[in-house]
Amino acid sequence: ISVSDIKELDHSIQVYPNPSSGILRLKVNLKSASDLTIRVTNILGQQVGRFATAKMQQGEIKLDLSAYANGVYVLSIQSDKATVSKKIILQR
């Protein structure tokens, strides 16, 4: 894992809307196909959700977090090469 792998992954995935009412979208535009694992943790660091995709290079992932309480969460997005974290806010 290199710094350039982390920066590439960070720039290749956009999370929107943020703040969200519960439905999040991840726009993915990777240089090469990769399995993605997305972990959702709350502000206390407890994992409250996990999502996975198989070999994705470009497209959109829809995450339904509408059952989660309002608050701040962290999405940890792991590819074959790196892991990045993105802070999200659920607000209804």
CYANA upper distance limits for C-alpha pairs under 8 A (distance plus 0.5 A):
  1 ILE  CA      5 ASP  CA      6.87
  1 ILE  CA      6 ILE  CA      8.07
  1 ILE  CA     81 LYS  CA      6.53
  1 ILE  CA     82 ALA  CA      6.55
  2 SER  CA      6 ILE  CA      7.07
  2 SER  CA     82 ALA  CA      8.40
  3 VAL  CA      7 LYS  CA      6.69
  4 SER  CA      8 GLU  CA      6.45
  5 ASP  CA      9 LEU  CA      6.72
  5 ASP  CA     81 LYS  CA      6.94
  5 ASP  CA     82 ALA  CA      6.53
  6 ILE  CA     10 ASP  CA      6.60
  6 ILE  CA     81 LYS  CA      8.38
  6 ILE  CA     82 ALA  CA      5.90
  6 ILE  CA     83 THR  CA      7.00
  6 ILE  CA     84 VAL  CA      7.01
  7 LYS  CA     11 HIS  CA      6.66
  8 GLU  CA     12 SER  CA      6.48
  8 GLU  CA     30 LEU  CA      8.50
  9 LEU  CA     13 ILE  CA      6.92
  9 LEU  CA     30 LEU  CA      7.67
  9 LEU  CA     79 SER  CA      8.29
  9 LEU  CA     82 ALA  CA      7.48
  9 LEU  CA     83 THR  CA      8.03
  9 LEU  CA     84 VAL  CA      7.45
 10 ASP  CA     14 GLN  CA      8.49
 10 ASP  CA     84 VAL  CA      6.53
 12 SER  CA     27 LYS  CA      8.41
 12 SER  CA     28 VAL  CA      6.37
 12 SER  CA     29 ASN  CA      5.48
 12 SER  CA     30 LEU  CA      6.04
 13 ILE  CA     26 LEU  CA      6.84
 13 ILE  CA     27 LYS  CA      6.03
 13 ILE  CA     28 VAL  CA      5.25
 13 ILE  CA     29 ASN  CA      6.95
 13 ILE  CA     30 LEU  CA      8.35
 14 GLN  CA     26 LEU  CA      5.99
 14 GLN  CA     27 LYS  CA      5.57
 14 GLN  CA     28 VAL  CA      7.29
 15 VAL  CA     24 LEU  CA      7.44
 15 VAL  CA     25 ARG  CA      6.29
 15 VAL  CA     26 LEU  CA      5.11
 15 VAL  CA     27 LYS  CA      7.02
 15 VAL  CA     86 LYS  CA      8.33
 16 TYR  CA     20 SER  CA      7.98
 16 TYR  CA     24 LEU  CA      6.38
 16 TYR  CA     25 ARG  CA      5.95
 16 TYR  CA     26 LEU  CA      7.09
 17 PRO  CA     24 LEU  CA      6.74
 17 PRO  CA     25 ARG  CA      7.63
 18 ASN  CA     24 LEU  CA      8.40
 18 ASN  CA     88 ILE  CA      6.46
 18 ASN  CA     89 ILE  CA      6.66
 18 ASN  CA     90 LEU  CA      8.26
 19 PRO  CA     88 ILE  CA      6.89
 19 PRO  CA     89 ILE  CA      5.20
 19 PRO  CA     90 LEU  CA      6.26
 19 PRO  CA     91 GLN  CA      6.80
 20 SER  CA     24 LEU  CA      7.05
 20 SER  CA     88 ILE  CA      8.17
 20 SER  CA     89 ILE  CA      6.72
 20 SER  CA     90 LEU  CA      5.49
 20 SER  CA     91 GLN  CA      6.39
 20 SER  CA     92 ARG  CA      8.08
 21 SER  CA     66 SER  CA      7.38
 21 SER  CA     90 LEU  CA      6.13
 21 SER  CA     91 GLN  CA      5.71
 21 SER  CA     92 ARG  CA      5.42
 22 GLY  CA     64 ASP  CA      6.50
 22 GLY  CA     65 LEU  CA      5.14
 22 GLY  CA     66 SER  CA      4.42
 22 GLY  CA     67 ALA  CA      8.01
 22 GLY  CA     68 TYR  CA      8.10
 22 GLY  CA     90 LEU  CA      6.66
 22 GLY  CA     91 GLN  CA      8.14
 22 GLY  CA     92 ARG  CA      8.29
 23 ILE  CA     62 LYS  CA      7.50
 23 ILE  CA     63 LEU  CA      6.32
 23 ILE  CA     64 ASP  CA      5.23
 23 ILE  CA     65 LEU  CA      6.37
 23 ILE  CA     66 SER  CA      6.84
 24 LEU  CA     62 LYS  CA      6.34
 24 LEU  CA     63 LEU  CA      5.57
 24 LEU  CA     64 ASP  CA      6.94
 24 LEU  CA     65 LEU  CA      7.78
 25 ARG  CA     60 GLU  CA      7.04
 25 ARG  CA     61 ILE  CA      6.06
 25 ARG  CA     62 LYS  CA      5.12
 25 ARG  CA     63 LEU  CA      6.64
 26 LEU  CA     60 GLU  CA      6.02
 26 LEU  CA     61 ILE  CA      5.49
 26 LEU  CA     62 LYS  CA      6.99
 26 LEU  CA     63 LEU  CA      8.37
 27 LYS  CA     58 GLN  CA      8.18
 27 LYS  CA     59 GLY  CA      6.52
 27 LYS  CA     60 GLU  CA      5.10
 27 LYS  CA     61 ILE  CA      7.08
 28 VAL  CA     56 MET  CA      8.50
 28 VAL  CA     57 GLN  CA      7.29
 28 VAL  CA     58 GLN  CA      5.56
 28 VAL  CA     59 GLY  CA      5.79
 28 VAL  CA     60 GLU  CA      6.37
 28 VAL  CA     61 ILE  CA      8.12
 29 ASN  CA     57 GLN  CA      6.46
 29 ASN  CA     58 GLN  CA      5.00
 29 ASN  CA     59 GLY  CA      7.28
 30 LEU  CA     34 SER  CA      8.41
 30 LEU  CA     56 MET  CA      8.46
 30 LEU  CA     57 GLN  CA      5.45
 30 LEU  CA     58 GLN  CA      6.66
 31 LYS  CA     57 GLN  CA      7.30
 32 SER  CA     57 GLN  CA      6.11
 33 ALA  CA     55 LYS  CA      5.62
 33 ALA  CA     56 MET  CA      5.33
 33 ALA  CA     57 GLN  CA      4.58
 33 ALA  CA     58 GLN  CA      8.37
 34 SER  CA     54 ALA  CA      7.60
 34 SER  CA     55 LYS  CA      4.98
 34 SER  CA     56 MET  CA      5.78
 34 SER  CA     57 GLN  CA      6.83
 34 SER  CA     79 SER  CA      6.38
 34 SER  CA     80 ASP  CA      6.23
 35 ASP  CA     52 ALA  CA      7.99
 35 ASP  CA     53 THR  CA      6.23
 35 ASP  CA     54 ALA  CA      5.14
 35 ASP  CA     55 LYS  CA      4.95
 35 ASP  CA     56 MET  CA      6.66
 35 ASP  CA     79 SER  CA      6.26
 35 ASP  CA     80 ASP  CA      6.72
 36 LEU  CA     52 ALA  CA      6.16
 36 LEU  CA     53 THR  CA      5.71
 36 LEU  CA     54 ALA  CA      7.14
 36 LEU  CA     55 LYS  CA      7.88
 36 LEU  CA     56 MET  CA      7.85
 36 LEU  CA     77 ILE  CA      7.21
 36 LEU  CA     78 GLN  CA      6.01
 36 LEU  CA     79 SER  CA      5.28
 36 LEU  CA     80 ASP  CA      7.83
 37 THR  CA     50 ARG  CA      7.76
 37 THR  CA     51 PHE  CA      6.38
 37 THR  CA     52 ALA  CA      4.93
 37 THR  CA     53 THR  CA      7.05
 37 THR  CA     76 SER  CA      8.44
 37 THR  CA     77 ILE  CA      6.30
 37 THR  CA     78 GLN  CA      5.62
 37 THR  CA     79 SER  CA      7.22
 38 ILE  CA     50 ARG  CA      6.14
 38 ILE  CA     51 PHE  CA      5.52
 38 ILE  CA     52 ALA  CA      6.56
 38 ILE  CA     75 LEU  CA      6.85
 38 ILE  CA     76 SER  CA      6.06
 38 ILE  CA     77 ILE  CA      5.06
 38 ILE  CA     78 GLN  CA      6.87
 39 ARG  CA     47 GLN  CA      7.30
 39 ARG  CA     48 VAL  CA      8.30
 39 ARG  CA     49 GLY  CA      6.31
 39 ARG  CA     50 ARG  CA      4.99
 39 ARG  CA     51 PHE  CA      6.96
 39 ARG  CA     74 VAL  CA      8.48
 39 ARG  CA     75 LEU  CA      6.13
 39 ARG  CA     76 SER  CA      5.59
 39 ARG  CA     77 ILE  CA      7.11
 40 VAL  CA     47 GLN  CA      6.22
 40 VAL  CA     48 VAL  CA      6.15
 40 VAL  CA     49 GLY  CA      5.32
 40 VAL  CA     50 ARG  CA      6.57
 40 VAL  CA     73 TYR  CA      7.12
 40 VAL  CA     74 VAL  CA      6.25
 40 VAL  CA     75 LEU  CA      5.32
 40 VAL  CA     76 SER  CA      7.05
 41 THR  CA     45 GLY  CA      5.98
 41 THR  CA     46 GLN  CA      5.71
 41 THR  CA     47 GLN  CA      4.71
 41 THR  CA     48 VAL  CA      5.93
 41 THR  CA     49 GLY  CA      7.48
 41 THR  CA     73 TYR  CA      6.11
 41 THR  CA     74 VAL  CA      5.78
 41 THR  CA     75 LEU  CA      7.15
 41 THR  CA     76 SER  CA      8.44
 42 ASN  CA     46 GLN  CA      6.03
 42 ASN  CA     47 GLN  CA      7.09
 42 ASN  CA     48 VAL  CA      7.20
 42 ASN  CA     72 VAL  CA      7.06
 42 ASN  CA     73 TYR  CA      5.12
 42 ASN  CA     74 VAL  CA      6.96
 43 ILE  CA     71 GLY  CA      8.50
 43 ILE  CA     72 VAL  CA      6.52
 43 ILE  CA     73 TYR  CA      6.33
 43 ILE  CA     74 VAL  CA      7.96
 68 TYR  CA     90 LEU  CA      8.47
 69 ALA  CA     90 LEU  CA      7.86
 70 ASN  CA     89 ILE  CA      7.93
 70 ASN  CA     90 LEU  CA      5.33
 70 ASN  CA     91 GLN  CA      5.67
 70 ASN  CA     92 ARG  CA      7.41
 71 GLY  CA     89 ILE  CA      6.16
 71 GLY  CA     90 LEU  CA      5.77
 71 GLY  CA     91 GLN  CA      7.21
 72 VAL  CA     87 LYS  CA      7.54
 72 VAL  CA     88 ILE  CA      6.33
 72 VAL  CA     89 ILE  CA      5.08
 72 VAL  CA     90 LEU  CA      6.92
 73 TYR  CA     87 LYS  CA      6.37
 73 TYR  CA     88 ILE  CA      5.80
 73 TYR  CA     89 ILE  CA      6.73
 73 TYR  CA     90 LEU  CA      8.20
 74 VAL  CA     85 SER  CA      6.89
 74 VAL  CA     86 LYS  CA      6.10
 74 VAL  CA     87 LYS  CA      4.99
 74 VAL  CA     88 ILE  CA      6.50
 75 LEU  CA     85 SER  CA      5.96
 75 LEU  CA     86 LYS  CA      5.63
 75 LEU  CA     87 LYS  CA      6.79
 75 LEU  CA     88 ILE  CA      7.76
 76 SER  CA     83 THR  CA      7.14
 76 SER  CA     84 VAL  CA      6.20
 76 SER  CA     85 SER  CA      4.88
 76 SER  CA     86 LYS  CA      7.07
 77 ILE  CA     83 THR  CA      5.97
 77 ILE  CA     84 VAL  CA      5.85
 77 ILE  CA     85 SER  CA      6.65
 77 ILE  CA     86 LYS  CA      8.46
 78 GLN  CA     82 ALA  CA      6.34
 78 GLN  CA     83 THR  CA      4.67
 78 GLN  CA     84 VAL  CA      7.06
 79 SER  CA     83 THR  CA      6.72
